[in-house]
Amino acid sequence: MQISIVIPLKNEEDSLPELEAWIRRVCEHQRFSYEIIMVDDGSTDKSWRVIEQLKSLNSNVRGIKFRRNYGKSAGLHTGFQAAKGDVVITMDADLQDSPDEIPELYRMIAEDGFDLVSGWKKVRHDPISKTIPTKLYNAVTRWMSGIHLHDFNCGLKAYRSDVVKTIEVYGEMHRYIPVIAKWAGFTKIGEKVVEHRPRQYGVTKFGGFERFINGPLDLMSISFVGRFGKRPMHFFGTLGILSFMLGFIILAYLTYTKTVYQEYGMADRPLFFFGIVALVVGTQLFLTGFLAEMINRNSSIRNSYLVEKEI
């Protein structure tokens, strides 16, 4: 199979028929062998019923229904695991991503040899509450990751199959899939300007303010896991040893001063308390690294989601 199109969704009953028809029209015109994987992330409307109807009309449609809402990352991860195509393309279900981009995205992966191609919505039709956090988030991500993409969080992306089968997407890490892919060794990352269409149905699921808080935290987490996920002791142990040695040297100096020069009031000096704190913090950091190593070696699978139905 050439293409798997993964569409995570929640409460998008109005847009699904039009989206499926558009994708089918594009793929049949290009004579692609394809599948459409719609992952219902705990919708409370008639989205699943619509997916069942679409399946009866188009055998290339596949549906996965979660028992509850897990988030976009969960939908993408489950769709990635189910995908059978050589190229996997993701898009949002709200019709803001154009299926007309599919042939060129496929070509860039299949012919140009990219591991991942990310869409860039150069002209956006979003409220200011969404565009400002997005610009700040993209600038910080470029600086921290060294990946020069304009729009990391664009839902329209294309991947080689082995990329999505290798990376692990959990929590809210869908925003940083290019960063995760880079840390996994997939470094040929491209970008394509894509059309951004105004939302026609429903309401956005985006929370503008939370991006200011969650975005940087997620990026720091990805950066840490990428560098030290398999060797946490190298991070915590190094900091712990440096802090412990600093505290030891300070206390050794104070002990020498008191012994040789018979100085009094050492316990009242700020340097004494700083040495004690450095000693304690160093010990705690070292123990944190030790515990992190034990947890890492015995960790269970994070991506475990309850699927209610699958067609």
N, C-alpha and C positions, 0 to 999 in steps of 0.2 A: 504494500500500500504506500502511496506517495505522501499523502498529507493527512494528519490528524489535527482537527480544529477543536481546541479545548475552550469551553465557555463556562466559567463559573458564574452563577447568577443567584439573585434573591429578589423575589417579587417583581418579575419582569414579564408577566403574562401577556401584556399588550404588544411588546416588541418581538417576542420569540417567533411568531409565524412569519413576519416580514423578514427577520434576520435569517431564518432557515431558508426561505425562498431565494433570498439574495445570494447566500452562500452556494446553494444548489445551482443557481443559474451560472455563477462564475465558474464553478468547478466543472460543470458539464460542458460549458463552452470551451474550456481549456483541456477537456478530456482527462482530468485528473482522476485517479482512484483516491477516494477520500472517505473520511468518517467525521461526524460532528458529535463530540462528546459534551453533553450539557450536564453540568453538575449543579443540582439544586441544593443550595446551602440553607436549608431550613426555611423555605418560603412559606408565608402564611396566606398567599393568594392562590390562584389556580394555575400557577406555573407548572406544577408537575402534571396536571391533567392536560395542559397544552403540549408538554413534551411527549406524553403518551399518544396524543393525536398525531403529532408530527411523525412519530415513529411508525405509525400505521400507514402514513403517506409516503415516507422515505425510509427505506431500509438502512440507509447510511447513518441515520440518527441513532445515537446511544444515549441513555439517560442514567444518571446516578443521583439518588436522593438521600441526603443526610437526614437523620432523625431530628437534628436540631441545628442551629446556626453555629458554625465553627469559624467562619471567616474566609476571606479570599484565598489566603495561603493554603488552607486545608483543601479548598476546591481545586486549586491548581495542582497541588501534590497528588491528589487522588486521580485527577484527570491525566496527569503525566504518567502515573503508574498503569493506567488503563490504555494509553495511546499505543497504537500499532504502526503508525506511519513513520516513514523515513525522516520526514520533516514535521515538526509539531509547531502549530501556530496558535497563539492565544489571542483572544479578543474579548472585550466586554459585551454584555448582552443588551446594552441600552441604545444600540444603533449609533453611538457616537464614533465607533470604529467602522471604517468602510471595508467590506469584503472585497472590493475592487483592488485592494492592495495585495491580496493573496498571491497572485501569479508572480509579481516582482519579488516579494519576500521569499517565496519558494525558490526562485531562480538564484537569489543571492546566497542561499544556503547550498543548494544542489550544484550550482555551476561556479560561483565565485569562491566557494570553500569557507564561508564564514561559519563559526560555531554558533553564533548568536547574532541576530539582527534586531535592534530595538527601534521602534517607531519614534518619531519626533513630531509632536503636534506643534508645528511652528506657529500656526495661527490657531488660537484657542477660542472656544465659545463657552467659557466658564465664568462664574461670578468671581469678583475680586477676592472673596474669602478663600477661594481655592487657588487662584493663580499666584498670589503673593507667597503663601507657604510653599508652593511647588517650586518657585524660582529660588527661594532661599535653600530649600532642601536639596535641589539639584546642584547648586553652587558648592555647598558643603560636601556633598557626596563626591563630586568631581575632585575636590581638593584632597579629601581623605583617601579615596580609592585609587586615584591616578587614572581613572577611566574617563575619557573625554566624550561623554554623552550629554546631550542637551536635556533629555527627558527620560530619567531612569524609571519613572513610575507609569509610563505609557503602557496601557493594557495590550496593545497590539505589538506582539513580538513573534519572532520565528527562531526555532532552535533545531539543531541536529538532534536526532533521537537519543544518541548516547549522552548528550548534555542533560536532558531532563531525566534520564534514567540514573544519572550519577549524583546530581545535586539533591540536597534535602531542603525543602521549603516548609517552614513551620512558623507558628506565632503570627507576626505581621511582617515576615521577611520577604514577602512578594515584592515589596518596593525595591529590594536590593538583589534581585536575581542576577543581574550582570556582575555584581561584586562577588556573589557566591560562586558564580561560574568561573570568574577569574581565579579565585582562591583554589578552585578545584582543578585548575590547569587548562581551562578553555580560554585562551587569550585572544583568539581572533574574533573580536567583537565589532560589529558594524552598526551603522545607523542609517535610517531612511526617513525622509520627510513624508509624513502621511497626512491625510485629510482628517480634520476634526470636525465632526458634525454636531449641531445643537441637539440636545436631548429632546426627543419627541414625546416620550411617555414616562410616567412615574416621576420619582424624585431621586436626587442624588443620595448615595449612601456614604458620602464623604463628610468627615468632620474636620473642618478647617483648623480649628485651634489645636486639636490634639496632635496635628502634624508637627507643631513647634516643639512638643514635648516628646512624643513617641519616636519621631523620625531620627533625631540625633542619638537617642538611646539605642534604637535598633542598629544604627550604623556603627556605634561603638561596640555593640555586641558582636556584629558580623566581623569587624576588624579584629577583635580579640580572639574569637573562635577560629578565624582563618589563620592567625599566626600561632596561637597557643592552644587550640582546641585539643590537640593530641599530646601536648606537653605542658600542662598548666604549672607544673613545678618550676619550669624554667622562668616563668614570669613572677609568680608569687615567691618562689625560693630566692631568686636574685634580689628582689626588693627586701625580702626578710633578712637576708644575710647582710646587705648594706646597712639596713636600719639597726640590726643587732650589733654590728661592728662599730657603728657610730656611737651607739649608747655605751658599749663596752669601753671604747677609747676615752669617752668623756668621764665615765666613772673611774677608770684606771688613773686618769690624770688627777681627778679630785682626791683620790686615795693617796696618790704619791705626794700631792701638795700638803695634805693634812699630816702625813707621816713624817715628811722631811722638814717642813716649815712649821709644824705644830699649829696650823691655822684652825680657828674655831668657827662655828656657824656655817659649816659646809652645807648642812641640810636646809639652810635658809636661802641658799643661792639658787636663782632660776636655772642655772646650768645643771645643777644636780637633778632637778625635776625633769628637765629636758632629756638628760641621759637615761633616767628611769623609764620615761615614756618611749624613747627610741628602742630600748631593750625589750620592753613588753610588746610594742608594735611589731618589732622584728620577729619575735617568737610567734606571734599570732599569724603573721603573714606566712611564715614557714609552715605552720600547722595547716593553714588554709590550702597551700599548695599540696601538702601531703594528702589532705582529705579530697581535694579536687582530683588528684591522680587516682585515688581509690574509687571515687564515683565514676570517673571517666572509664575505668576498666570494667566496671560492672553496670554501666548505664543500660537502660532498656530503650526500646524504640519509642521515639516521641510522637511519631505520626500514627496514631491509632484513633480512627474515627468510626462511629456507628453508622453504617449504611442501612437505611430502611428498605429501599427498593433499588433494583437495577434492571434496566431493559436493554 
